[in-house]
Amino acid sequence: MSDDRNYLRQPGEDFPREWMGSAGFEADWPVRQSAQSPEELAGLDRSEWTVMAINLLPPTRPGTGDTVFVYALRKDAIPRKAGQHPNDDLRDYVAEHGSFPVTKFHVPNLSVQDVFDQMKTGIIQLRPHGIDGMQMHVIADEEAPGPEGG
């Protein structure tokens, strides 16, 4: 099906491919009173919006800054069915329409670290593209010296 929609990139599609990876984080905002939700971090009204994706672009060269985008779903964009969980409503919508609509927000005053600060735990793992899907096993656990002068 060809259309003119601007789809959110999926990891592995047209991202840089020299190093690929995955990330997983456990949010702290349901637990810690001072933690902010993704909607609060972006300055969005939680009664109107739900953040569905966050793109974090850390600085890649000295002197450059972070870039953060959030992709938010307007809560009234997906028809609700009585007694059904919102995720089921979303699945039904995608089954019928192929995707769901989000608004891309650039959040200029938000840093990658600001987002990480709202998390309880997390990991980012990167691997060279040539070993995609290959299993590794650890044979030793040691300390590396790190960069010179560091």
Secondary structure as UniProt FT lines:
FT   TURN            11..12
FT   STRAND          19..27
FT   TURN            29..31
FT   TURN            33..34
FT   HELIX           38..42
FT   TURN            46..48
FT   STRAND          49..57
FT   TURN            62..63
FT   STRAND          67..74
FT   HELIX           75..77
FT   TURN            82..83
FT   HELIX           86..97
FT   STRAND          103..106
FT   TURN            108..109
FT   HELIX           112..116
FT   TURN            117..118
FT   STRAND          119..128
FT   HELIX           129..131
FT   TURN            132..133
FT   TURN            148..149
//
